[in-house]
Amino acid sequence: MKTIFDQTVRNELTNRIGKLSPESKAEWGKMNVYQMTKHCNRWNNWVLGKEDYADYAYKQDFIGKIFGKWALKSNTKNDKPIGKNMPAGKAFTIKEIEGDVEAQKIKWIQLIADYEYFSNPGFVHDFFGKMSKTQIGTFAYKHFDHHLRQFGV
């Protein structure tokens, strides 16, 4: 399975991000390209423990405690892509509709490169709960692949 911790996969993602433009249109979902790139950057900062998440108290939501492990296993057991129209979650919803897409792309590429040195042992996904590094790597790839497919790249 593909993982964000593989340099070849990071290169593939970087190349796909490079194909996005401010004019890119979503094939599904509610986000525009600016919102999607900013969403991915916020999510990266959360997983990597950067910026606003440097001292963040990670915790699993109540509903995640019930269904999270099942959903995590379902999402990381094979190469099946994440389905269309999955909700982003309140913390990762981007309300502003305009911004600098090129700046967001540059930041996203830099954050993807940071997975080479991933070290956030306290990370707990708000729905899935505690994840192994292997699960983080697989799900991070699938999350980015989902959004890049959403915009046709």
TAWO-V480827 format. One record per run of one state. SS is the DSSP state (H for helix, E for strand, C for the rest). FROM is the first residue (numbers start at 1). LEN is the number of residues. If there is no record, write none. Layout:
BEGIN
ss:SS from:FROM len:LEN
ss:SS from:FROM len:LEN
END
This chain:
BEGIN
ss:C from:1 len:6
ss:H from:7 len:12
ss:C from:19 len:14
ss:H from:33 len:16
ss:C from:49 len:2
ss:H from:51 len:3
ss:C from:54 len:8
ss:H from:62 len:15
ss:C from:77 len:13
ss:H from:90 len:3
ss:C from:93 len:8
ss:H from:101 len:17
ss:C from:118 len:6
ss:E from:124 len:2
ss:C from:126 len:3
ss:E from:129 len:2
ss:C from:131 len:2
ss:H from:133 len:18
ss:C from:151 len:3
END
